[in-house]
Amino acid sequence: MTPAAAFVAPTIEWAYLVPVIVVLVAGVVGVLVEAFVPDRARRAVQLVLALGALAGALTSIVLLWPDVLERNGVRVLGGALVVDPFGLAVQGIVVVLALLATLVVADRTSTKQDAFAPTGAAVPGSAYEDLARRRGLEQTEVYPLVLFAVGGMMIFPATGDLLTMFVALEVLSLPLYVLTALARRRRLLSQEASFKYFLLGAFASAIFIFGVALVYGFAGSVQLAEVRGALLGGTGLDGMTSLVLLGLVMVLTGLLFKVGAAPFHSWTPDVYQGAPTPITGFMAACTKAAAFGALLRVLYVVGQALPPDLQEKLVVALWVVAILTMVVGTVIGVVQTDMKRLLAYSSIAHAGFLIVALVGFGELSGFGVRALLFYLLAYGLATIGAFAVVTLVRERAPQPVVVPAEADLATVGAGAGAGTSGTAASAGSDVPDAGAVLGEATHLSEWAGLGRRSPWLAGAFALFLLSMAGIPLTAGFIAKFTAFQSAVAVGAWPLALIGVLASAVAVFFYVRIIVLMFFTPTPTPTPTPQAAGGPGTAPDGASSTGGGTSPVAALTSRVTVVRSEGFTTVAIAICVIGVILLGVLPSSVLDLAFEAAKFRP
Amino acid sequence: MELTNYLVLAAILFAIGATTVLLRRNAIIVFMGIELMLNATNLTFVTFARMHGDLHGQVIAFFVMVVAAAEVVVGLAIIVAIFRTRRSASVDDVNLLKN
């Protein structure tokens, strides 16, 4: 027996944990708020708590920055958290983007309804759901869930320990699975998206943890620094370096799944389309930032230490993934007719461009890291802004509402109940009277002529699209330029070439939307006989739902732009300013990103 | 008994789990496949811990169990929500989001 006196308490550098702790504690307090604060005050309390926590985390990151830069990183809790300039920079990006995304989440617009189901537990179309809606219930658990996800995203890129990385992966994923299922409208799509995200996500994390087990088998430790040491010092299991390569590939598979890189991208369009739009923006921007941070850390710390022949194999794998991701994202993106799906494919393409910046992980120059950090910020701002605009463009119920042969969801079930288009499925209980504002108008045709009716909103959207396309004077141009530059610097010019070609194709579908918004007249709403619904037309209904709204709905419903409560307007304005500033005066941010290109293994 | 036998067993279990996820249609069974993969991982961790004479691997197995439990909570909730709406837990019926 060891006497108690022999126990030496570990020293913990609490100061470097502050940003993460603030966010996670606020999440826990948020859960308590749900239990103890009367429901009228709940939303306000949650909102103040969430925004305050994120602002506090951002402040503490800014305050920690000079110190971390000077000490060149601190290992906290024995390497479970590695607060080095790179980790802190990714944390900063995640928090800034999460702050903007939370603003969009909070907005109830002029309809006084947020984007989330009144109670997530109610069966779609049930009397109970109807009652909850009429009582005006709100699912304010959304805010703590977002905070937990942000906490996971902050630990994810800043950990030097594969086990902590796995736990962080789950902490960020589990709230996102739940949030995805909570859309107020089109709930069947939302639940389905959540279901797919969950099954594929759990599958990917199982692959990730098995990879960790193999790496552990080689090195006898899950600490990235010790795995690196075992590789460099040859102290790993004899003749088992291929074990670490296999393990590393499985770990990277798990991470590439999270960033939505092909061939692990198949969940992205479905989940981005089905999730509540503010959450789509949140996860598109923040998850990608966090996961790329983790990916880069694994590659730079462990990948770099691999023997040259194995490293070459890893680089080839990354090349294949990068090319595939860029091609799939842009080519399939071209034929999309749903706005959210289109943005999802655009985000896949961006994942490809980001991987291009990663292929030079074998070299020690900081250009790849700088490009990655800048790209994440530029892409995140444009993405959150674009999805924020999507939340405001809504459908309006057609004037004479012809209620379709009302499919009883319970009895008709999956076949035809699902067959009545997503709009109608939610409309069944959602549209009491004509002229009511419905869900988002996500079909591309509904965006025609938007620029004439809401020039500011359409202008902001056009700016975000131009930035995503990489047009000069926007953030996206500098981001793509630095990414391709860093690839060329390590001799990966074919990748840069393919990247430029893919961007050129992508410009086509971004510009197509801009032309649609500004130069195409609004289609006049002509009331046509209601044709949707009924078990007979179920297959048609189902397939057109996938693309967004059925053509029938597009003709009979008018598109309207709802006024924001102010939060979304602020978020869009900040995104616009950020995109322009990063495009016109990028040098200070680029310098900052270059300083951040330091790791502490 | 050779320790590598346990590793082979774990690899086989993992493969069975992955195959289950990819081939079976019932969401619950798919989910069980994922659990099998996680448990195969635990076996791998424990075996390697024994090989290295290092306790970390055994502790990690507990972490994996906790994460698996948390995943069950969220996963079953989502599957039940889908089932209550559609009276089906088949992954093939979930096909609204197609293009």
Interface residues (C-beta under 8 A of the other chain):
Chain A: G120 A121 V123 P124 G125 L163 F166 V167 E170 L174 Y177 V178 A181 R187 L188 L189 Q191 E192 A193 S194 F195 K196 F198 L199 A202 F203 S205 A206 I207 I209 F210 V212 A213 L214 Y216 G217 G220 S221 V222 L237 P269 D270 Q273 G274 Q336 D338 R341 L409 A410 G413 A414 G417 A418 G422 A542 S543 T545 G546 G547
Chain B: L7 F14 G17 A18 V21 A27 V30 F31 I34 M37 L38 A40 T41 T44 F45 T47 F48 M51 H52 D54 H56 G57 I60 F63 V64 V67 A70 E71 V74 G75 A77 I78 I79 A81 I82 R84 T85 R86 R87 S88 V91 D93 V94 N95 L96 L97 K98 N99
